[in-house]
Amino acid sequence: MRDQRDERMADQARRSEKAEREAAKQRILDMAEAERIPVEETTRAVPVRRGRHGQR
Protein backbone atom coordinates (compact mmCIF):
# COMPACT_ATOMS: atom_id res chain seq x y z
CA MET A 1 0.00 0.00 0.00
CA ARG A 2 2.76 2.39 0.93
CA ASP A 3 4.70 1.58 -2.26
CA GLN A 4 1.68 2.49 -4.38
CA ARG A 5 1.28 5.79 -2.56
CA ASP A 6 4.99 6.58 -2.92
CA GLU A 7 4.83 5.76 -6.62
CA ARG A 8 1.77 7.99 -7.11
CA MET A 9 3.51 10.85 -5.32
CA ALA A 10 6.66 10.38 -7.41
CA ASP A 11 4.58 10.31 -10.59
CA GLN A 12 2.75 13.47 -9.54
CA ALA A 13 6.09 15.17 -8.79
CA ARG A 14 7.41 14.23 -12.25
CA ARG A 15 4.28 15.62 -13.93
CA SER A 16 4.52 18.80 -11.88
CA GLU A 17 8.20 19.28 -12.80
CA LYS A 18 7.41 18.69 -16.46
CA ALA A 19 4.62 21.28 -16.33
CA GLU A 20 6.98 23.78 -14.65
CA ARG A 21 9.64 23.20 -17.34
CA GLU A 22 7.08 23.69 -20.11
CA ALA A 23 5.81 26.90 -18.48
CA ALA A 24 9.37 28.23 -18.14
CA LYS A 25 10.09 27.32 -21.76
CA GLN A 26 6.97 29.18 -22.89
CA ARG A 27 7.92 32.26 -20.85
CA ILE A 28 11.37 32.30 -22.49
CA LEU A 29 9.85 31.95 -25.96
CA ASP A 30 7.37 34.76 -25.21
CA MET A 31 10.17 37.05 -24.02
CA ALA A 32 12.25 36.28 -27.11
CA GLU A 33 9.32 37.03 -29.39
CA ALA A 34 8.69 40.34 -27.61
CA GLU A 35 12.34 41.36 -28.11
CA ARG A 36 12.53 40.14 -31.70
CA ILE A 37 13.50 42.70 -34.36
CA PRO A 38 11.75 42.15 -37.69
CA VAL A 39 14.14 41.22 -40.47
CA GLU A 40 12.90 44.16 -42.55
CA GLU A 41 14.42 46.50 -39.96
CA THR A 42 17.78 44.75 -39.86
CA THR A 43 18.48 44.57 -43.60
CA ARG A 44 17.87 48.16 -44.62
CA ALA A 45 20.75 49.72 -46.49
CA VAL A 46 22.17 52.80 -44.82
CA PRO A 47 23.66 55.33 -47.22
CA VAL A 48 27.23 56.35 -46.63
CA ARG A 49 27.28 60.05 -45.84
CA ARG A 50 30.61 61.58 -46.62
CA GLY A 51 30.87 65.26 -46.26
CA ARG A 52 33.85 67.48 -46.78
CA HIS A 53 35.30 66.50 -43.45
CA GLY A 54 34.95 62.75 -44.04
CA GLN A 55 36.99 62.61 -47.27
CA ARG A 56 40.71 62.39 -46.73
N, CA, C and O atoms as a GROMACS GRO file, in nm:
protein
  224
    1MET      N    1   0.082  -0.119   0.000
    1MET     CA    2   0.000   0.000   0.000
    1MET      C    3   0.086   0.125   0.000
    1MET      O    4   0.061   0.220  -0.074
    2ARG      N    5   0.188   0.123   0.084
    2ARG     CA    6   0.276   0.239   0.093
    2ARG      C    7   0.355   0.258  -0.036
    2ARG      O    8   0.379   0.372  -0.077
    3ASP      N    9   0.395   0.149  -0.101
    3ASP     CA   10   0.470   0.158  -0.226
    3ASP      C   11   0.386   0.224  -0.334
    3ASP      O   12   0.436   0.305  -0.413
    4GLN      N   13   0.258   0.190  -0.338
    4GLN     CA   14   0.168   0.249  -0.438
    4GLN      C   15   0.154   0.400  -0.414
    4GLN      O   16   0.156   0.479  -0.508
    5ARG      N   17   0.141   0.437  -0.289
    5ARG     CA   18   0.128   0.579  -0.256
    5ARG      C   19   0.255   0.654  -0.292
    5ARG      O   20   0.250   0.763  -0.349
    6ASP      N   21   0.371   0.595  -0.259
    6ASP     CA   22   0.499   0.658  -0.292
    6ASP      C   23   0.514   0.674  -0.443
    6ASP      O   24   0.562   0.776  -0.491
    7GLU      N   25   0.472   0.571  -0.517
    7GLU     CA   26   0.483   0.576  -0.662
    7GLU      C   27   0.390   0.683  -0.719
    7GLU      O   28   0.428   0.756  -0.811
    8ARG      N   29   0.269   0.694  -0.664
    8ARG     CA   30   0.177   0.799  -0.711
    8ARG      C   31   0.234   0.937  -0.683
    8ARG      O   32   0.224   1.027  -0.767
    9MET      N   33   0.292   0.955  -0.566
    9MET     CA   34   0.351   1.085  -0.532
    9MET      C   35   0.470   1.117  -0.623
    9MET      O   36   0.487   1.232  -0.666
   10ALA      N   37   0.552   1.017  -0.652
   10ALA     CA   38   0.666   1.038  -0.740
   10ALA      C   39   0.618   1.072  -0.881
   10ALA      O   40   0.674   1.160  -0.947
   11ASP      N   41   0.514   1.004  -0.926
   11ASP     CA   42   0.458   1.031  -1.059
   11ASP      C   43   0.401   1.172  -1.065
   11ASP      O   44   0.419   1.243  -1.164
   12GLN      N   45   0.332   1.212  -0.960
   12GLN     CA   46   0.275   1.346  -0.954
   12GLN      C   47   0.387   1.451  -0.954
   12GLN      O   48   0.375   1.554  -1.019
   13ALA      N   49   0.496   1.424  -0.882
   13ALA     CA   50   0.609   1.517  -0.879
   13ALA      C   51   0.672   1.530  -1.018
   13ALA      O   52   0.708   1.640  -1.060
   14ARG      N   53   0.685   1.419  -1.089
   14ARG     CA   54   0.741   1.423  -1.225
   14ARG      C   55   0.652   1.504  -1.318
   14ARG      O   56   0.701   1.583  -1.398
   15ARG      N   57   0.521   1.485  -1.308
   15ARG     CA   58   0.428   1.562  -1.393
   15ARG      C   59   0.434   1.710  -1.358
   15ARG      O   60   0.430   1.795  -1.447
   16SER      N   61   0.445   1.740  -1.231
   16SER     CA   62   0.452   1.880  -1.188
   16SER      C   63   0.581   1.945  -1.240
   16SER      O   64   0.578   2.058  -1.289
   17GLU      N   65   0.693   1.874  -1.230
   17GLU     CA   66   0.820   1.928  -1.280
   17GLU      C   67   0.815   1.948  -1.430
   17GLU      O   68   0.866   2.048  -1.481
   18LYS      N   69   0.753   1.855  -1.501
   18LYS     CA   70   0.741   1.869  -1.646
   18LYS      C   71   0.657   1.992  -1.682
   18LYS      O   72   0.691   2.066  -1.773
   19ALA      N   73   0.548   2.012  -1.609
   19ALA     CA   74   0.462   2.128  -1.633
   19ALA      C   75   0.538   2.258  -1.604
   19ALA      O   76   0.525   2.355  -1.678
   20GLU      N   77   0.618   2.259  -1.498
   20GLU     CA   78   0.698   2.378  -1.465
   20GLU      C   79   0.801   2.406  -1.574
   20GLU      O   80   0.821   2.522  -1.611
   21ARG      N   81   0.866   2.301  -1.626
   21ARG     CA   82   0.964   2.320  -1.734
   21ARG      C   83   0.897   2.375  -1.859
   21ARG      O   84   0.950   2.465  -1.924
   22GLU      N   85   0.781   2.320  -1.893
   22GLU     CA   86   0.708   2.369  -2.011
   22GLU      C   87   0.666   2.514  -1.993
   22GLU      O   88   0.674   2.593  -2.088
   23ALA      N   89   0.621   2.552  -1.874
   23ALA     CA   90   0.581   2.690  -1.848
   23ALA      C   91   0.701   2.783  -1.859
   23ALA      O   92   0.690   2.892  -1.916
   24ALA      N   93   0.816   2.741  -1.805
   24ALA     CA   94   0.937   2.823  -1.814
   24ALA      C   95   0.981   2.837  -1.960
   24ALA      O   96   1.021   2.946  -2.003
   25LYS      N   97   0.973   2.728  -2.034
   25LYS     CA   98   1.009   2.732  -2.176
   25LYS      C   99   0.920   2.831  -2.251
   25LYS      O  100   0.968   2.909  -2.334
   26GLN      N  101   0.790   2.827  -2.222
   26GLN     CA  102   0.697   2.918  -2.289
   26GLN      C  103   0.725   3.063  -2.252
   26GLN      O  104   0.716   3.151  -2.338
   27ARG      N  105   0.759   3.089  -2.126
   27ARG     CA  106   0.792   3.226  -2.084
   27ARG      C  107   0.915   3.276  -2.160
   27ARG      O  108   0.918   3.391  -2.204
   28ILE      N  109   1.016   3.192  -2.176
   28ILE     CA  110   1.137   3.230  -2.249
   28ILE      C  111   1.104   3.259  -2.395
   28ILE      O  112   1.151   3.358  -2.451
   29LEU      N  113   1.023   3.173  -2.456
   29LEU     CA  114   0.985   3.195  -2.596
   29LEU      C  115   0.904   3.324  -2.611
   29LEU      O  116   0.922   3.397  -2.709
   30ASP      N  117   0.816   3.352  -2.516
   30ASP     CA  118   0.737   3.476  -2.521
   30ASP      C  119   0.826   3.599  -2.508
   30ASP      O  120   0.806   3.698  -2.578
   31MET      N  121   0.925   3.592  -2.419
   31MET     CA  122   1.017   3.705  -2.402
   31MET      C  123   1.100   3.726  -2.529
   31MET      O  124   1.122   3.839  -2.571
   32ALA      N  125   1.146   3.617  -2.589
   32ALA     CA  126   1.225   3.628  -2.711
   32ALA      C  127   1.142   3.688  -2.824
   32ALA      O  128   1.192   3.771  -2.900
   33GLU      N  129   1.018   3.647  -2.834
   33GLU     CA  130   0.932   3.703  -2.939
   33GLU      C  131   0.907   3.852  -2.916
   33GLU      O  132   0.903   3.929  -3.012
   34ALA      N  133   0.892   3.892  -2.792
   34ALA     CA  134   0.869   4.034  -2.761
   34ALA      C  135   0.991   4.119  -2.796
   34ALA      O  136   0.976   4.235  -2.833
   35GLU      N  137   1.111   4.062  -2.784
   35GLU     CA  138   1.234   4.136  -2.811
   35GLU      C  139   1.281   4.123  -2.956
   35GLU      O  140   1.380   4.185  -2.995
   36ARG      N  141   1.211   4.042  -3.033
   36ARG     CA  142   1.253   4.014  -3.170
   36ARG      C  143   1.248   4.140  -3.256
   36ARG      O  144   1.154   4.219  -3.244
   37ILE      N  145   1.346   4.158  -3.342
   37ILE     CA  146   1.350   4.270  -3.436
   37ILE      C  147   1.316   4.213  -3.574
   37ILE      O  148   1.383   4.122  -3.621
   38PRO      N  149   1.213   4.266  -3.637
   38PRO     CA  150   1.175   4.215  -3.769
   38PRO      C  151   1.290   4.225  -3.868
   38PRO      O  152   1.366   4.322  -3.866
   39VAL      N  153   1.303   4.126  -3.953
   39VAL     CA  154   1.414   4.122  -4.047
   39VAL      C  155   1.414   4.244  -4.139
   39VAL      O  156   1.519   4.288  -4.184
   40GLU      N  157   1.297   4.298  -4.167
   40GLU     CA  158   1.290   4.416  -4.255
   40GLU      C  159   1.367   4.534  -4.195
   40GLU      O  160   1.421   4.616  -4.268
   41GLU      N  161   1.372   4.540  -4.062
   41GLU     CA  162   1.442   4.650  -3.996
   41GLU      C  163   1.592   4.626  -3.987
   41GLU      O  164   1.667   4.721  -3.965
   42THR      N  165   1.636   4.504  -4.002
   42THR     CA  166   1.778   4.475  -3.986
   42THR      C  167   1.852   4.471  -4.118
   42THR      O  168   1.976   4.469  -4.119
   43THR      N  169   1.780   4.470  -4.231
   43THR     CA  170   1.848   4.457  -4.360
   43THR      C  171   1.841   4.583  -4.444
   43THR      O  172   1.878   4.581  -4.561
   44ARG      N  173   1.793   4.692  -4.387
   44ARG     CA  174   1.787   4.816  -4.462
   44ARG      C  175   1.927   4.868  -4.491
   44ARG      O  176   2.015   4.866  -4.405
   45ALA      N  177   1.947   4.913  -4.612
   45ALA     CA  178   2.076   4.972  -4.649
   45ALA      C  179   2.083   5.114  -4.592
   45ALA      O  180   1.987   5.190  -4.601
   46VAL      N  181   2.195   5.146  -4.537
   46VAL     CA  182   2.217   5.280  -4.482
   46VAL      C  183   2.315   5.350  -4.574
   46VAL      O  184   2.427   5.302  -4.594
   47PRO      N  185   2.275   5.464  -4.630
   47PRO     CA  186   2.366   5.533  -4.722
   47PRO      C  187   2.489   5.586  -4.648
   47PRO      O  188   2.482   5.627  -4.532
   48VAL      N  189   2.600   5.582  -4.718
   48VAL     CA  190   2.724   5.635  -4.663
   48VAL      C  191   2.720   5.786  -4.682
   48VAL      O  192   2.706   5.835  -4.794
   49ARG      N  193   2.733   5.859  -4.576
   49ARG     CA  194   2.728   6.005  -4.584
   49ARG      C  195   2.869   6.059  -4.563
   49ARG      O  196   2.921   6.062  -4.452
   50ARG      N  197   2.926   6.101  -4.671
   50ARG     CA  198   3.061   6.158  -4.662
   50ARG      C  199   3.054   6.305  -4.697
   50ARG      O  200   3.021   6.344  -4.809
   51GLY      N  201   3.083   6.382  -4.601
   51GLY     CA  202   3.087   6.526  -4.626
   51GLY      C  203   3.229   6.569  -4.655
   51GLY      O  204   3.317   6.486  -4.678
   52ARG      N  205   3.250   6.696  -4.653
   52ARG     CA  206   3.385   6.748  -4.678
   52ARG      C  207   3.484   6.701  -4.574
   52ARG      O  208   3.601   6.678  -4.606
   53HIS      N  209   3.439   6.687  -4.452
   53HIS     CA  210   3.530   6.650  -4.344
   53HIS      C  211   3.562   6.500  -4.345
   53HIS      O  212   3.665   6.459  -4.291
   54GLY      N  213   3.476   6.418  -4.406
   54GLY     CA  214   3.495   6.275  -4.404
   54GLY      C  215   3.587   6.225  -4.515
   54GLY      O  216   3.634   6.112  -4.509
   55GLN      N  217   3.615   6.306  -4.616
   55GLN     CA  218   3.699   6.261  -4.727
   55GLN      C  219   3.843   6.303  -4.705
   55GLN      O  220   3.873   6.422  -4.698
   56ARG      N  221   3.928   6.209  -4.693
   56ARG     CA  222   4.071   6.239  -4.673
   56ARG      C  223   4.155   6.145  -4.752
   56ARG      O  224   4.278   6.155  -4.748
   0.00000   0.00000   0.00000
